[in-house]
Amino acid sequence: MDSIFSFAPFIVIIMAILFSCIKIMNEYERGVVFRLGNFQGVRGPGLIVLIPGLEKLVKVDLRTVTMDVPSQDIITKDNVTLKVNGVVYFKVHKPDQAIIAVENYYHATAEIAQTTLRSIIGQYELDDILSRRDEINSKLQVILDEVTEAWGIKITNVELKAIDLPEAMQRIMARTAEAERERRAKIISAEGEVGAAKKLVEAAQILGGEKDSLTLRYLDTMREMSSQKNTNTLFFPVPIDVIKMFTEKMGK
């Protein structure tokens, strides 16, 4: 009995070594296995048994990672300073390259995303950045995907989250937008005047073409004025031809 208890520590150590050699990988995980420092392959998901003291396993998560690109000051092509931040969605599609080709794939992706964002935004003017965000997002995704492909990383999407303008630039843009709205209002008003003038010309042509049309128009105007509750108004139609005759005589 005493001999059994004397072997108990060895049994515990052996059991601990055996349990440390057994790994369970989830469905979204893969294990990169090294034997004596040499790459042996990618295992998982499920139960994985390692050789004690010879093999080492590094877990890699295959789920999509959401990484914020911190806000940074960027000078545009037309020398306007902006604060721009974004978000990058990526996932590991080759676990072995993500571990072997780069020291820390998350940190490396974050750094290249910041650098690329600063470089691409600097190639556009302010108006283009505000109006062509989809084009900029697509260009960022293509460039980042080309760089991270060697690391086993797949960039699924890139979005610019916020573009902060200086207060002085915001005031200038507000004044510009206000002036543009006033210009459009004046153009619309002028177009309305032109349309009204054309309609008046057409009405004058129609009334001038019929002998009694002007008289009927006088009578209609009198009817409209008589319907109003105003007893102090006296309306007396005078033909234009009579007024024209008097003006011609006075001119002579």
Secondary structure as a PSIPRED ss2 file (coil, helix, strand):
# PSIPRED VFORMAT (PSIPRED V4.0)

   1 M C   1.000  0.000  0.000
   2 D H   0.000  1.000  0.000
   3 S H   0.000  1.000  0.000
   4 I H   0.000  1.000  0.000
   5 F H   0.000  1.000  0.000
   6 S H   0.000  1.000  0.000
   7 F H   0.000  1.000  0.000
   8 A H   0.000  1.000  0.000
   9 P H   0.000  1.000  0.000
  10 F H   0.000  1.000  0.000
  11 I H   0.000  1.000  0.000
  12 V H   0.000  1.000  0.000
  13 I H   0.000  1.000  0.000
  14 I H   0.000  1.000  0.000
  15 M H   0.000  1.000  0.000
  16 A H   0.000  1.000  0.000
  17 I H   0.000  1.000  0.000
  18 L H   0.000  1.000  0.000
  19 F H   0.000  1.000  0.000
  20 S H   0.000  1.000  0.000
  21 C C   1.000  0.000  0.000
  22 I E   0.000  0.000  1.000
  23 K E   0.000  0.000  1.000
  24 I E   0.000  0.000  1.000
  25 M E   0.000  0.000  1.000
  26 N C   1.000  0.000  0.000
  27 E C   1.000  0.000  0.000
  28 Y C   1.000  0.000  0.000
  29 E E   0.000  0.000  1.000
  30 R E   0.000  0.000  1.000
  31 G E   0.000  0.000  1.000
  32 V E   0.000  0.000  1.000
  33 V E   0.000  0.000  1.000
  34 F E   0.000  0.000  1.000
  35 R E   0.000  0.000  1.000
  36 L C   1.000  0.000  0.000
  37 G C   1.000  0.000  0.000
  38 N E   0.000  0.000  1.000
  39 F E   0.000  0.000  1.000
  40 Q E   0.000  0.000  1.000
  41 G E   0.000  0.000  1.000
  42 V E   0.000  0.000  1.000
  43 R E   0.000  0.000  1.000
  44 G C   1.000  0.000  0.000
  45 P C   1.000  0.000  0.000
  46 G E   0.000  0.000  1.000
  47 L E   0.000  0.000  1.000
  48 I E   0.000  0.000  1.000
  49 V E   0.000  0.000  1.000
  50 L C   1.000  0.000  0.000
  51 I C   1.000  0.000  0.000
  52 P C   1.000  0.000  0.000
  53 G C   1.000  0.000  0.000
  54 L C   1.000  0.000  0.000
  55 E E   0.000  0.000  1.000
  56 K E   0.000  0.000  1.000
  57 L E   0.000  0.000  1.000
  58 V E   0.000  0.000  1.000
  59 K E   0.000  0.000  1.000
  60 V E   0.000  0.000  1.000
  61 D E   0.000  0.000  1.000
  62 L C   1.000  0.000  0.000
  63 R C   1.000  0.000  0.000
  64 T C   1.000  0.000  0.000
  65 V E   0.000  0.000  1.000
  66 T E   0.000  0.000  1.000
  67 M E   0.000  0.000  1.000
  68 D E   0.000  0.000  1.000
  69 V E   0.000  0.000  1.000
  70 P E   0.000  0.000  1.000
  71 S E   0.000  0.000  1.000
  72 Q E   0.000  0.000  1.000
  73 D E   0.000  0.000  1.000
  74 I E   0.000  0.000  1.000
  75 I E   0.000  0.000  1.000
  76 T C   1.000  0.000  0.000
  77 K C   1.000  0.000  0.000
  78 D C   1.000  0.000  0.000
  79 N C   1.000  0.000  0.000
  80 V C   1.000  0.000  0.000
  81 T E   0.000  0.000  1.000
  82 L E   0.000  0.000  1.000
  83 K E   0.000  0.000  1.000
  84 V E   0.000  0.000  1.000
  85 N E   0.000  0.000  1.000
  86 G E   0.000  0.000  1.000
  87 V E   0.000  0.000  1.000
  88 V E   0.000  0.000  1.000
  89 Y E   0.000  0.000  1.000
  90 F E   0.000  0.000  1.000
  91 K E   0.000  0.000  1.000
  92 V E   0.000  0.000  1.000
  93 H C   1.000  0.000  0.000
  94 K C   1.000  0.000  0.000
  95 P H   0.000  1.000  0.000
  96 D H   0.000  1.000  0.000
  97 Q H   0.000  1.000  0.000
  98 A H   0.000  1.000  0.000
  99 I H   0.000  1.000  0.000
 100 I H   0.000  1.000  0.000
 101 A C   1.000  0.000  0.000
 102 V C   1.000  0.000  0.000
 103 E C   1.000  0.000  0.000
 104 N C   1.000  0.000  0.000
 105 Y H   0.000  1.000  0.000
 106 Y H   0.000  1.000  0.000
 107 H H   0.000  1.000  0.000
 108 A H   0.000  1.000  0.000
 109 T H   0.000  1.000  0.000
 110 A H   0.000  1.000  0.000
 111 E H   0.000  1.000  0.000
 112 I H   0.000  1.000  0.000
 113 A H   0.000  1.000  0.000
 114 Q H   0.000  1.000  0.000
 115 T H   0.000  1.000  0.000
 116 T H   0.000  1.000  0.000
 117 L H   0.000  1.000  0.000
 118 R H   0.000  1.000  0.000
 119 S H   0.000  1.000  0.000
 120 I H   0.000  1.000  0.000
 121 I H   0.000  1.000  0.000
 122 G C   1.000  0.000  0.000
 123 Q C   1.000  0.000  0.000
 124 Y C   1.000  0.000  0.000
 125 E C   1.000  0.000  0.000
 126 L H   0.000  1.000  0.000
 127 D H   0.000  1.000  0.000
 128 D H   0.000  1.000  0.000
 129 I H   0.000  1.000  0.000
 130 L H   0.000  1.000  0.000
 131 S H   0.000  1.000  0.000
 132 R C   1.000  0.000  0.000
 133 R H   0.000  1.000  0.000
 134 D H   0.000  1.000  0.000
 135 E H   0.000  1.000  0.000
 136 I H   0.000  1.000  0.000
 137 N H   0.000  1.000  0.000
 138 S H   0.000  1.000  0.000
 139 K H   0.000  1.000  0.000
 140 L H   0.000  1.000  0.000
 141 Q H   0.000  1.000  0.000
 142 V H   0.000  1.000  0.000
 143 I H   0.000  1.000  0.000
 144 L H   0.000  1.000  0.000
 145 D H   0.000  1.000  0.000
 146 E H   0.000  1.000  0.000
 147 V H   0.000  1.000  0.000
 148 T H   0.000  1.000  0.000
 149 E H   0.000  1.000  0.000
 150 A H   0.000  1.000  0.000
 151 W H   0.000  1.000  0.000
 152 G C   1.000  0.000  0.000
 153 I E   0.000  0.000  1.000
 154 K E   0.000  0.000  1.000
 155 I E   0.000  0.000  1.000
 156 T E   0.000  0.000  1.000
 157 N E   0.000  0.000  1.000
 158 V E   0.000  0.000  1.000
 159 E E   0.000  0.000  1.000
 160 L E   0.000  0.000  1.000
 161 K E   0.000  0.000  1.000
 162 A E   0.000  0.000  1.000
 163 I E   0.000  0.000  1.000
 164 D E   0.000  0.000  1.000
 165 L C   1.000  0.000  0.000
 166 P C   1.000  0.000  0.000
 167 E H   0.000  1.000  0.000
 168 A H   0.000  1.000  0.000
 169 M H   0.000  1.000  0.000
 170 Q H   0.000  1.000  0.000
 171 R H   0.000  1.000  0.000
 172 I H   0.000  1.000  0.000
 173 M H   0.000  1.000  0.000
 174 A H   0.000  1.000  0.000
 175 R H   0.000  1.000  0.000
 176 T H   0.000  1.000  0.000
 177 A H   0.000  1.000  0.000
 178 E H   0.000  1.000  0.000
 179 A H   0.000  1.000  0.000
 180 E H   0.000  1.000  0.000
 181 R H   0.000  1.000  0.000
 182 E H   0.000  1.000  0.000
 183 R H   0.000  1.000  0.000
 184 R H   0.000  1.000  0.000
 185 A H   0.000  1.000  0.000
 186 K H   0.000  1.000  0.000
 187 I H   0.000  1.000  0.000
 188 I H   0.000  1.000  0.000
 189 S H   0.000  1.000  0.000
 190 A H   0.000  1.000  0.000
 191 E H   0.000  1.000  0.000
 192 G H   0.000  1.000  0.000
 193 E H   0.000  1.000  0.000
 194 V H   0.000  1.000  0.000
 195 G H   0.000  1.000  0.000
 196 A H   0.000  1.000  0.000
 197 A H   0.000  1.000  0.000
 198 K H   0.000  1.000  0.000
 199 K H   0.000  1.000  0.000
 200 L H   0.000  1.000  0.000
 201 V H   0.000  1.000  0.000
 202 E H   0.000  1.000  0.000
 203 A H   0.000  1.000  0.000
 204 A H   0.000  1.000  0.000
 205 Q H   0.000  1.000  0.000
 206 I H   0.000  1.000  0.000
 207 L H   0.000  1.000  0.000
 208 G H   0.000  1.000  0.000
 209 G H   0.000  1.000  0.000
 210 E C   1.000  0.000  0.000
 211 K C   1.000  0.000  0.000
 212 D C   1.000  0.000  0.000
 213 S H   0.000  1.000  0.000
 214 L H   0.000  1.000  0.000
 215 T H   0.000  1.000  0.000
 216 L H   0.000  1.000  0.000
 217 R H   0.000  1.000  0.000
 218 Y H   0.000  1.000  0.000
 219 L H   0.000  1.000  0.000
 220 D H   0.000  1.000  0.000
 221 T H   0.000  1.000  0.000
 222 M H   0.000  1.000  0.000
 223 R H   0.000  1.000  0.000
 224 E H   0.000  1.000  0.000
 225 M H   0.000  1.000  0.000
 226 S H   0.000  1.000  0.000
 227 S C   1.000  0.000  0.000
 228 Q C   1.000  0.000  0.000
 229 K C   1.000  0.000  0.000
 230 N C   1.000  0.000  0.000
 231 T C   1.000  0.000  0.000
 232 N C   1.000  0.000  0.000
 233 T C   1.000  0.000  0.000
 234 L C   1.000  0.000  0.000
 235 F C   1.000  0.000  0.000
 236 F C   1.000  0.000  0.000
 237 P C   1.000  0.000  0.000
 238 V C   1.000  0.000  0.000
 239 P C   1.000  0.000  0.000
 240 I H   0.000  1.000  0.000
 241 D H   0.000  1.000  0.000
 242 V H   0.000  1.000  0.000
 243 I H   0.000  1.000  0.000
 244 K H   0.000  1.000  0.000
 245 M H   0.000  1.000  0.000
 246 F H   0.000  1.000  0.000
 247 T H   0.000  1.000  0.000
 248 E H   0.000  1.000  0.000
 249 K H   0.000  1.000  0.000
 250 M H   0.000  1.000  0.000
 251 G H   0.000  1.000  0.000
 252 K C   1.000  0.000  0.000
